[in-house]
Amino acid sequence: MSIAGTKAGAASSTGTPRPKKPAAPGAAPAKPSRASRNSGPGRRTAPVLAAGASEEGAGADSAPGSARGRVPESEKLTINLGAVDLGSIDLLVAEGFFSNRSDLIRTAVRNLLAAHRDIVNGALVRQERTLGLRRVTRAELEALRQAGERIRIGVVGLVVIEPDVPADLIARTVAHLSVLGTLQASAEVRAALAGRMG
């Protein structure tokens, strides 16, 4: 074997890319991949879900690991619809106006709430509630205990009582808790709040 032949064989065995041969005159162009066809302008693509994930819960992030925990972005809700309404939703999805049923329902709910925003804001003021996320921390409650004070919490949205908050501290510092939405708290804290929620 010649030295030149040995060098050529070594280069190919080490994974050195070989130059592509030019396409023959008149040959058909290579077909684009499915990914490139689906990502073109004007196409609506449905979100890619992890294995075992549901369409409604695709936006939720419940992965543990942080000290304070991650707050889910959405909560699953089951509704009953008539056959005509459900079929109309599927028709709009098939026509490309929405990516799936959940997308249409979320959009409809947001538009309805936006139309009634003044009513919602007025009720928040009248009922002395806050809108959005309310975190209850141990440091906040310890300060209230030292001052001999108790609080009333009213929220439209999500209340998160941190995992390190003991039940006896809740019992001493929270006079009333009202949540229109979701409450995240341990079983012990929920038990301590019995009779103070409404």
LODO-442240 format. One record per residue: residue number from 1; y, x, z of N, C-alpha, C, CB in turn. Coordinates in Angstrom, 3 decimals, padded with zeros to 6 digits, m for minus. Glycine has a CB too. Layout:
<atoms>
- k:n.yy:n.xx:n.zz:ca.yy:ca.xx:ca.zz:c.yy:c.xx:c.zz:cb.yy:cb.xx:cb.zz
- NUM:Y:X:Z:Y:X:Z:Y:X:Z:Y:X:Z
...
</atoms>
This chain:
<atoms>
- k:n.yy:n.xx:n.zz:ca.yy:ca.xx:ca.zz:c.yy:c.xx:c.zz:cb.yy:cb.xx:cb.zz
- 1:m001.197:000.861:000.000:000.000:000.000:000.000:001.237:000.890:000.000:000.011:m000.970:001.241
- 2:002.212:000.518:m000.817:003.430:001.320:m000.911:004.319:001.062:000.276:004.182:001.024:m002.205
- 3:005.277:001.966:000.528:006.229:001.809:001.617:007.087:000.583:001.392:007.104:003.052:001.756
- 4:007.516:000.337:000.165:008.347:m000.830:m000.135:007.619:m002.108:000.184:008.771:m000.829:m001.593
- 5:006.329:m002.161:m000.183:005.542:m003.366:000.108:005.396:m003.564:001.593:004.165:m003.287:m000.541
- 6:005.226:m002.469:002.369:005.105:m002.592:003.826:006.377:m003.131:004.435:004.762:m001.248:004.452
- 7:007.523:m002.633:004.017:008.811:m003.114:004.533:009.012:m004.577:004.206:009.966:m002.291:003.960
- 8:008.657:m004.999:003.025:008.840:m006.401:002.646:007.979:m007.295:003.498:008.515:m006.615:001.171
- 9:006.720:m006.869:003.756:005.838:m007.671:004.592:006.341:m007.755:006.007:004.445:m007.109:004.581
- 10:006.895:m006.646:006.533:007.416:m006.669:007.897:008.605:m007.597:008.009:007.805:m005.270:008.345
- 11:009.463:m007.610:006.996:010.645:m008.469:007.044:010.251:m009.921:007.061:011.561:m008.195:005.865
- 12:009.242:m010.306:006.269:008.844:m011.711:006.239:008.136:m012.099:007.510:007.952:m011.991:005.045
- 13:007.410:m011.181:008.162:006.679:m011.527:009.384:007.595:m011.669:010.576:005.631:m010.487:009.679
- 14:008.785:m011.063:010.528:009.721:m011.163:011.658:010.579:m012.409:011.575:010.613:m009.936:011.714
- 15:010.367:m013.248:010.604:011.090:m014.512:010.551:012.397:m014.448:009.814:011.338:m014.996:011.909
- 16:012.659:m013.389:009.035:013.902:m013.302:008.278:013.916:m014.382:007.213:014.071:m011.903:007.640
- 17:014.950:m015.249:007.204:014.965:m016.352:006.234:015.040:m015.838:004.812:016.136:m017.286:006.504
- 18:014.265:m016.474:003.971:014.292:m016.115:002.552:015.329:m016.964:001.835:012.893:m016.298:001.903
- 19:015.991:m016.406:000.850:016.997:m017.201:000.120:016.350:m018.370:m000.588:017.748:m016.330:m000.898
- 20:017.035:m019.550:m000.568:016.498:m020.732:m001.217:016.604:m020.593:m002.724:017.228:m021.990:m000.742
- 21:015.594:m021.103:m003.384:015.612:m021.062:m004.841:016.557:m022.130:m005.364:014.192:m021.258:m005.419
- 22:017.340:m021.799:m006.373:018.249:m022.809:m006.939:017.454:m023.944:m007.550:019.181:m022.184:m007.999
- 23:018.017:m025.165:m007.464:017.333:m026.328:m008.029:017.256:m026.201:m009.537:018.050:m027.634:m007.636
- 24:016.162:m026.682:m010.056:015.970:m026.611:m011.499:016.933:m027.560:m012.197:014.514:m026.947:m011.876
- 25:017.393:m027.207:m013.387:018.325:m028.079:m014.119:017.712:m029.459:m014.333:018.705:m027.451:m015.480
- 26:018.492:m030.506:m014.022:018.023:m031.872:m014.237:017.192:m032.426:m013.101:017.231:m031.932:m015.483
- 27:016.949:m031.634:m012.055:016.137:m032.124:m010.933:016.935:m033.112:m010.113:015.657:m030.959:m010.044
- 28:016.230:m034.099:m009.498:016.896:m035.119:m008.670:017.376:m034.478:m007.385:015.942:m036.311:m008.361
- 29:018.553:m034.874:m006.893:019.054:m034.305:m005.628:018.177:m034.727:m004.460:020.511:m034.740:m005.373
- 30:018.174:m033.889:m003.418:017.361:m034.183:m002.240:017.898:m035.423:m001.542:017.341:m032.979:m001.269
- 31:016.965:m036.247:m001.019:017.370:m037.460:m000.316:017.924:m037.111:001.044:016.197:m038.433:m000.179
- 32:019.012:m037.794:001.489:019.548:m037.524:002.833:018.589:m038.032:003.892:020.935:m038.178:003.017
- 33:018.675:m037.422:005.085:017.805:m037.830:006.180:018.202:m039.203:006.679:017.852:m036.813:007.323
- 34:017.280:m039.849:007.448:017.582:m041.172:007.987:018.779:m041.121:008.917:016.373:m041.738:008.723
- 35:018.914:m040.022:009.694:020.043:m039.915:010.621:021.364:m039.902:009.879:019.916:m038.660:011.474
- 36:021.419:m039.176:008.754:022.671:m039.100:008.014:022.976:m040.417:007.323:022.618:m037.972:006.993
- 37:021.907:m041.171:006.898:022.163:m042.462:006.279:022.720:m043.463:007.287:020.888:m043.006:005.653
- 38:022.235:m043.401:008.516:022.658:m044.357:009.538:023.992:m044.027:010.151:021.638:m044.435:010.611
- 39:024.488:m042.812:009.937:025.748:m042.412:010.564:026.916:m042.447:009.599:025.619:m041.031:011.145
- 40:026.756:m043.039:008.462:027.828:m043.091:007.490:028.928:m044.041:007.907:027.292:m043.491:006.152
- 41:030.070:m044.007:007.241:031.189:m044.880:007.581:030.835:m046.341:007.338:032.430:m044.496:006.773
- 42:031.341:m047.225:008.218:031.128:m048.648:008.051:029.836:m049.160:008.626:031.179:m048.981:006.638
- 43:028.995:m048.298:009.198:027.724:m048.738:009.770:027.853:m048.811:011.273:026.571:m047.791:009.369
- 44:027.307:m049.905:011.878:027.274:m050.065:013.320:025.884:m049.701:013.793:027.657:m051.513:013.747
- 45:025.795:m048.775:014.693:024.498:m048.352:015.190:024.323:m048.813:016.619:024.342:m046.833:015.092
- 46:023.146:m049.323:016.947:022.846:m049.745:018.307:022.682:m048.523:019.186:021.579:m050.621:018.349
- 47:023.011:m048.610:020.475:022.856:m047.461:021.369:021.405:m047.066:021.508:023.441:m047.766:022.736
- 48:021.169:m045.784:021.640:019.818:m045.272:021.812:019.456:m045.379:023.279:019.694:m043.803:021.308
- 49:018.362:m046.051:023.585:017.950:m046.256:024.962:016.855:m045.274:025.329:017.478:m047.693:025.180
- 50:016.865:m044.861:026.587:015.788:m044.018:027.076:014.513:m044.830:027.175:016.145:m043.400:028.437
- 51:013.391:m044.142:027.217:012.109:m044.828:027.299:012.071:m045.682:028.548:010.942:m043.825:027.293
- 52:011.743:m046.969:028.363:011.642:m047.876:029.490:012.952:m048.520:029.884:011.092:m047.160:030.646
- 53:014.063:m048.134:029.229:015.363:m048.710:029.591:015.528:m050.031:028.883:016.528:m047.753:029.234
- 54:016.268:m050.946:029.507:016.533:m052.238:028.908:017.888:m052.219:028.230:016.468:m053.351:029.957
- 55:018.086:m053.171:027.339:019.345:m053.239:026.603:020.505:m053.484:027.543:019.289:m054.332:025.543
- 56:020.301:m054.377:028.556:021.401:m054.714:029.454:021.736:m053.577:030.387:021.067:m055.943:030.255
- 57:020.753:m052.735:030.731:020.988:m051.705:031.721:021.278:m050.348:031.143:019.835:m051.606:032.608
- 58:021.555:m050.293:029.837:021.754:m048.990:029.215:022.969:m048.273:029.753:021.878:m049.140:027.730
- 59:023.983:m049.016:030.182:025.197:m048.367:030.685:025.138:m048.021:032.146:026.368:m049.234:030.448
- 60:024.109:m048.450:032.864:024.051:m048.187:034.296:023.622:m046.768:034.573:023.108:m049.153:034.977
- 61:024.259:m046.175:035.538:023.922:m044.819:035.942:023.558:m044.844:037.408:025.091:m043.833:035.671
- 62:022.269:m044.830:037.699:021.830:m044.905:039.085:021.112:m043.643:039.510:020.931:m046.102:039.288
- 63:021.360:m042.549:038.793:020.657:m041.311:039.109:021.105:m040.770:040.454:020.886:m040.267:038.015
- 64:020.153:m040.476:041.345:020.527:m039.912:042.641:020.832:m038.431:042.516:019.415:m040.136:043.667
- 65:021.269:m037.850:043.629:021.460:m036.407:043.602:022.776:m035.965:044.186:021.354:m035.912:042.214
- 66:023.819:m036.782:044.055:025.097:m036.384:044.627:025.166:m036.836:046.065:026.268:m036.961:043.821
- 67:026.069:m036.207:046.813:026.169:m036.534:048.227:026.631:m037.962:048.430:027.114:m035.578:048.927
- 68:027.552:m038.428:047.607:028.093:m039.770:047.755:027.326:m040.788:046.945:029.536:m039.793:047.355
- 69:026.465:m040.329:046.023:025.705:m041.257:045.198:026.520:m041.700:043.997:025.270:m042.468:046.015
- 70:025.812:m042.085:042.957:026.449:m042.560:041.753:026.544:m044.072:041.787:025.688:m042.092:040.516
- 71:027.655:m044.607:041.321:027.857:m046.040:041.308:027.482:m046.584:039.938:029.315:m046.397:041.665
- 72:026.618:m047.577:039.867:026.258:m048.137:038.568:027.446:m048.789:037.900:025.134:m049.142:038.716
- 73:027.528:m048.677:036.584:028.652:m049.230:035.852:028.479:m050.707:035.542:028.853:m048.470:034.581
- 74:027.259:m051.217:035.633:027.010:m052.607:035.304:025.882:m053.142:036.157:026.685:m052.768:033.820
- 75:025.808:m054.452:036.203:024.757:m055.126:036.947:024.119:m056.162:036.039:025.311:m055.781:038.245
- 76:022.806:m056.278:036.133:022.092:m057.194:035.250:022.296:m058.626:035.710:020.593:m056.854:035.204
- 77:022.531:m059.514:034.734:022.752:m060.931:035.003:021.909:m061.743:034.038:024.257:m061.304:034.877
- 78:021.192:m062.723:034.552:020.349:m063.583:033.727:021.039:m064.915:033.532:018.955:m063.778:034.363
- 79:021.136:m065.366:032.285:021.764:m066.649:031.982:020.832:m067.479:031.115:023.126:m066.447:031.279
- 80:021.031:m068.789:031.158:020.251:m069.719:030.331:021.133:m070.232:029.203:019.696:m070.906:031.183
- 81:020.631:m070.164:027.976:021.369:m070.641:026.810:020.484:m071.581:025.999:021.852:m069.454:025.937
- 82:021.140:m072.509:025.322:020.409:m073.390:024.419:019.968:m072.652:023.169:021.263:m074.590:024.040
- 83:019.029:m073.255:022.453:018.459:m072.603:021.265:019.515:m072.365:020.188:017.319:m073.450:020.692
- 84:020.437:m073.325:020.028:021.467:m073.173:018.993:022.430:m072.044:019.351:022.245:m074.494:018.803
- 85:022.857:m072.005:020.620:023.756:m070.931:021.038:023.092:m069.571:020.893:024.206:m071.141:022.481
- 86:021.843:m069.469:021.325:021.131:m068.196:021.235:020.937:m067.775:019.777:019.772:m068.295:021.941
- 87:020.589:m068.738:018.936:020.437:m068.418:017.512:021.737:m067.980:016.877:019.893:m069.607:016.766
- 88:022.858:m068.606:017.287:024.166:m068.216:016.745:024.524:m066.797:017.162:025.258:m069.194:017.212
- 89:024.175:m066.445:018.398:024.409:m065.069:018.854:023.611:m064.094:018.005:024.035:m064.912:020.345
- 90:022.343:m064.389:017.791:021.501:m063.509:016.987:022.017:m063.402:015.556:020.060:m064.011:016.986
- 91:022.593:m064.482:015.057:023.141:m064.451:013.696:024.324:m063.498:013.614:023.566:m065.860:013.251
- 92:025.220:m063.549:014.601:026.373:m062.646:014.605:025.932:m061.190:014.771:027.351:m063.033:015.726
- 93:024.889:m060.974:015.551:024.355:m059.617:015.698:023.779:m059.140:014.373:023.275:m059.565:016.805
- 94:023.022:m060.019:013.698:022.425:m059.653:012.414:023.482:m059.370:011.353:021.499:m060.758:011.934
- 95:024.641:m060.054:011.449:025.716:m059.839:010.493:026.536:m058.588:010.803:026.620:m061.044:010.463
- 96:026.247:m057.930:011.932:026.907:m056.668:012.250:028.182:m056.783:013.058:027.207:m055.964:011.013
- 97:028.512:m057.989:013.544:029.723:m058.138:014.344:029.553:m057.543:015.733:030.104:m059.602:014.452
- 98:028.325:m057.521:016.250:028.018:m056.966:017.564:026.724:m056.180:017.459:027.906:m058.085:018.644
- 99:026.577:m055.192:018.352:025.387:m054.331:018.276:024.154:m055.010:018.846:025.634:m053.025:019.014
- 100:024.322:m055.922:019.804:023.193:m056.640:020.381:023.721:m057.845:021.151:022.348:m055.712:021.306
- 101:022.817:m058.600:021.753:023.228:m059.791:022.496:024.161:m059.443:023.652:022.003:m060.529:023.024
- 102:023.815:m058.396:024.379:024.632:m058.005:025.527:026.052:m057.661:025.108:024.002:m056.820:026.247
- 103:026.203:m057.003:023.969:027.536:m056.639:023.481:028.375:m057.883:023.249:027.436:m055.818:022.187
- 104:027.787:m058.900:022.633:028.525:m060.136:022.372:028.900:m060.834:023.675:027.697:m061.078:021.491
- 105:027.947:m060.942:024.599:028.217:m061.661:025.853:029.267:m060.933:026.679:026.924:m061.824:026.672
- 106:029.178:m059.599:026.764:030.181:m058.838:027.510:031.567:m059.030:026.913:029.820:m057.351:027.529
- 107:031.660:m059.008:025.578:032.945:m059.187:024.905:033.517:m060.572:025.188:032.792:m058.976:023.393
- 108:032.660:m061.595:025.142:033.122:m062.959:025.394:033.624:m063.110:026.825:031.999:m063.964:025.121
- 109:032.918:m062.530:027.789:033.323:m062.628:029.193:034.642:m061.909:029.410:032.241:m062.043:030.118
- 110:034.792:m060.709:028.848:036.038:m059.963:029.023:037.226:m060.694:028.422:035.917:m058.586:028.398
- 111:037.028:m061.300:027.250:038.119:m062.046:026.621:038.501:m063.260:027.458:037.725:m062.484:025.204
- 112:037.504:m063.933:028.039:037.789:m065.098:028.870:038.531:m064.692:030.143:036.489:m065.833:029.225
- 113:038.115:m063.595:030.772:038.797:m063.126:031.976:040.217:m062.674:031.666:038.016:m061.986:032.620
- 114:040.401:m062.042:030.514:041.750:m061.618:030.133:042.665:m062.815:029.929:041.706:m060.772:028.859
- 115:042.120:m063.908:029.415:042.922:m065.112:029.205:043.316:m065.767:030.526:042.157:m066.108:028.342
- 116:042.538:m065.526:031.578:042.816:m066.115:032.893:043.296:m065.056:033.891:041.561:m066.816:033.437
- 117:043.840:m063.950:033.411:044.224:m062.849:034.299:045.281:m063.276:035.320:044.745:m061.674:033.477
- 118:046.241:m064.106:034.917:047.274:m064.538:035.860:046.671:m065.346:037.001:048.344:m065.364:035.142
- 119:045.699:m066.181:036.694:045.039:m066.975:037.734:044.273:m066.068:038.684:044.088:m068.015:037.108
- 120:043.574:m065.072:038.130:042.816:m064.134:038.955:043.753:m063.355:039.873:042.007:m063.167:038.072
- 121:044.853:m062.858:039.321:045.792:m062.075:040.129:046.416:m062.921:041.245:046.897:m061.488:039.237
- 122:046.730:m064.168:040.928:047.291:m065.037:041.951:046.306:m065.309:043.077:047.734:m066.338:041.336
- 123:045.037:m065.495:042.728:044.017:m065.741:043.745:043.788:m064.497:044.602:042.701:m066.179:043.086
- 124:043.884:m063.306:043.998:043.726:m062.069:044.760:044.809:m061.950:045.835:043.773:m060.852:043.820
- 125:046.042:m062.275:045.468:047.138:m062.194:046.430:046.977:m063.252:047.512:048.493:m062.356:045.724
- 126:046.624:m064.454:047.104:046.512:m065.562:048.050:045.382:m065.337:049.058:046.285:m066.869:047.299
- 127:044.275:m064.769:048.582:043.121:m064.545:049.448:043.104:m063.143:050.065:041.848:m064.768:048.665
- 128:044.133:m062.358:049.790:044.247:m060.998:050.331:043.015:m060.159:049.993:044.445:m061.044:051.854
- 129:042.692:m060.131:048.713:041.563:m059.340:048.229:042.066:m058.231:047.316:040.542:m060.232:047.488
- 130:041.261:m057.201:047.185:041.540:m056.142:046.224:040.550:m056.254:045.072:041.461:m054.737:046.893
- 131:040.929:m055.724:043.928:040.116:m055.819:042.724:039.590:m054.445:042.344:040.924:m056.426:041.566
- 132:038.283:m054.342:042.149:037.696:m053.079:041.694:036.696:m052.528:042.684:038.778:m052.055:041.448
- 133:036.746:m051.208:042.888:035.805:m050.501:043.763:036.451:m050.194:045.104:035.317:m049.201:043.100
- 134:035.730:m050.488:046.184:036.197:m050.172:047.540:035.103:m049.389:048.252:036.565:m051.474:048.340
- 135:035.401:m048.138:048.573:034.461:m047.301:049.321:034.834:m047.321:050.804:034.459:m045.839:048.773
- 136:033.831:m047.483:051.635:034.018:m047.448:053.078:033.357:m046.176:053.582:033.423:m048.727:053.777
- 137:034.140:m045.258:054.121:033.628:m043.958:054.531:033.549:m043.857:056.054:034.509:m042.838:053.970
- 138:032.759:m042.919:056.493:032.616:m042.700:057.935:033.929:m042.209:058.538:031.490:m041.689:058.219
- 139:034.632:m041.343:057.834:035.903:m040.816:058.339:036.912:m041.940:058.554:036.476:m039.772:057.367
- 140:036.980:m042.869:057.617:037.906:m044.003:057.756:037.575:m044.833:058.992:037.861:m044.892:056.500
- 141:036.297:m045.127:059.179:035.905:m045.969:060.314:036.035:m045.228:061.642:034.471:m046.458:060.135
- 142:035.788:m043.931:061.638:035.966:m043.146:062.878:037.434:m043.166:063.308:035.485:m041.673:062.675
- 143:038.354:m043.095:062.354:039.781:m043.153:062.677:040.149:m044.512:063.256:040.628:m042.863:061.430
- 144:039.562:m045.569:062.701:039.814:m046.903:063.232:039.257:m047.043:064.646:039.203:m047.965:062.317
- 145:038.079:m046.488:064.896:037.469:m046.581:066.225:038.323:m045.855:067.254:036.042:m045.997:066.211
- 146:038.810:m044.676:066.889:039.649:m043.924:067.826:040.965:m044.645:068.113:039.932:m042.529:067.274
- 147:041.470:m045.387:067.130:042.724:m046.128:067.318:042.484:m047.494:067.957:043.438:m046.304:065.976
- 148:041.226:m047.876:068.134:040.911:m049.171:068.713:041.224:m050.338:067.793:041.651:m049.338:069.990
- 149:041.122:m050.098:066.480:041.455:m051.136:065.512:040.208:m051.590:064.755:042.522:m050.631:064.530
- 150:040.318:m052.783:064.153:039.253:m053.327:063.318:039.874:m053.813:062.006:038.492:m054.489:064.051
- 151:039.101:m053.779:060.958:039.625:m054.151:059.643:038.872:m055.347:059.087:039.534:m052.970:058.670
- 152:039.557:m056.029:058.179:038.961:m057.103:057.390:038.983:m056.637:055.940:039.732:m058.479:057.578
- 153:037.842:m056.700:055.285:037.702:m056.198:053.917:037.392:m057.368:052.993:036.587:m055.108:053.827
- 154:038.231:m057.542:051.976:037.999:m058.553:050.950:038.118:m057.922:049.577:038.989:m059.725:051.095
- 155:037.062:m058.010:048.785:037.017:m057.305:047.495:036.429:m058.221:046.425:036.180:m055.996:047.607
- 156:037.021:m058.155:045.250:036.426:m058.730:044.043:035.979:m057.550:043.198:037.443:m059.673:043.256
- 157:034.698:m057.289:043.186:034.172:m056.126:042.464:032.999:m055.525:043.198:035.258:m055.072:042.268
- 158:033.154:m054.277:043.642:032.056:m053.529:044.245:032.500:m052.888:045.551:031.536:m052.459:043.276
- 159:031.738:m053.106:046.609:031.962:m052.443:047.890:030.796:m051.498:048.141:032.111:m053.481:049.056
- 160:031.110:m050.233:048.379:030.098:m049.213:048.663:030.339:m048.692:050.068:030.141:m048.047:047.613
- 161:029.405:m048.953:050.969:029.462:m048.384:052.308:028.596:m047.134:052.294:028.983:m049.411:053.404
- 162:029.228:m045.984:052.511:028.554:m044.703:052.343:027.294:m044.614:053.206:029.505:m043.560:052.687
- 163:026.270:m043.917:052.706:024.987:m043.867:053.412:025.059:m043.249:054.804:024.005:m043.103:052.597
- 164:026.069:m042.386:055.079:026.143:m041.736:056.390:026.878:m042.571:057.434:026.821:m040.399:056.256
- 165:027.272:m043.789:057.079:027.953:m044.662:058.035:026.916:m045.345:058.919:028.832:m045.718:057.300
- 166:026.951:m045.104:060.243:025.964:m045.729:061.130:026.274:m047.208:061.351:025.920:m044.997:062.478
- 167:025.245:m047.969:061.663:025.408:m049.406:061.841:026.286:m049.727:063.038:024.057:m050.071:062.000
- 168:026.169:m048.947:064.126:026.977:m049.250:065.312:028.466:m049.041:065.048:026.533:m048.383:066.491
- 169:028.797:m048.086:064.157:030.199:m047.866:063.819:030.746:m049.040:063.013:030.363:m046.556:063.033
- 170:029.925:m049.581:062.123:030.321:m050.774:061.370:030.577:m051.935:062.326:029.235:m051.156:060.336
- 171:029.686:m052.107:063.278:029.811:m053.222:064.212:031.094:m053.123:065.034:028.602:m053.271:065.139
- 172:031.540:m051.908:065.323:032.728:m051.717:066.154:034.038:m051.836:065.378:032.665:m050.372:066.817
- 173:034.005:m051.594:064.077:035.270:m051.445:063.343:035.506:m052.476:062.238:035.323:m050.088:062.743
- 174:034.478:m053.160:061.779:034.647:m054.135:060.689:034.575:m055.541:061.276:033.555:m053.940:059.573
- 175:035.695:m056.250:061.224:035.738:m057.602:061.768:035.181:m058.625:060.785:037.163:m057.969:062.144
- 176:035.430:m058.392:059.480:034.967:m059.356:058.476:034.843:m058.641:057.136:035.943:m060.580:058.366
- 177:033.842:m059.045:056.367:033.630:m058.477:055.035:033.321:m059.602:054.062:032.480:m057.426:055.046
- 178:034.097:m059.671:052.994:033.890:m060.681:051.953:033.867:m059.975:050.600:035.009:m061.785:051.993
- 179:032.764:m060.130:049.890:032.595:m059.459:048.593:032.231:m060.499:047.543:031.499:m058.344:048.668
- 180:033.071:m060.611:046.525:032.733:m061.393:045.341:032.339:m060.386:044.268:033.938:m062.321:044.871
- 181:031.068:m060.136:044.180:030.565:m059.096:043.287:029.319:m058.481:043.872:031.628:m058.018:043.040
- 182:029.383:m057.191:044.211:028.204:m056.460:044.661:028.521:m055.644:045.902:027.677:m055.551:043.551
- 183:027.585:m055.645:046.836:027.682:m054.819:048.039:026.552:m053.813:048.039:027.642:m055.687:049.322
- 184:026.893:m052.541:048.194:025.896:m051.484:048.339:025.960:m050.955:049.768:026.131:m050.333:047.303
- 185:024.915:m051.210:050.531:024.864:m050.782:051.923:023.413:m050.727:052.356:025.683:m051.732:052.840
- 186:023.145:m049.960:053.402:021.784:m049.849:053.916:021.386:m051.144:054.610:021.660:m048.655:054.885
- 187:020.095:m051.299:054.831:019.593:m052.494:055.505:020.132:m052.585:056.924:018.063:m052.498:055.524
- 188:020.284:m051.445:057.597:020.808:m051.443:058.963:022.266:m051.909:058.996:020.689:m050.039:059.576
- 189:023.058:m051.450:058.023:024.460:m051.855:057.966:024.567:m053.343:057.645:025.225:m051.021:056.916
- 190:023.741:m053.829:056.737:023.752:m055.250:056.414:023.414:m056.094:057.653:022.755:m055.545:055.275
- 191:022.457:m055.609:058.418:022.093:m056.327:059.643:023.246:m056.344:060.641:020.857:m055.691:060.284
- 192:023.967:m055.223:060.740:025.117:m055.156:061.653:026.250:m056.076:061.227:025.631:m053.733:061.743
- 193:026.314:m056.377:059.920:027.373:m057.245:059.394:026.987:m058.720:059.426:027.715:m056.843:057.972
- 194:025.783:m059.020:059.876:025.337:m060.417:059.913:026.310:m061.248:060.741:023.902:m060.525:060.493
- 195:026.716:m062.389:060.207:027.683:m063.236:060.877:029.127:m062.865:060.626:027.430:m063.212:062.317
- 196:029.362:m061.733:059.929:030.740:m061.310:059.635:031.038:m061.329:058.137:030.989:m059.908:060.190
- 197:030.073:m061.795:057.350:030.254:m061.823:055.909:030.435:m063.259:055.446:029.061:m061.166:055.192
- 198:031.321:m063.406:054.471:031.538:m064.732:053.934:032.648:m064.738:052.904:031.856:m065.698:055.043
</atoms>
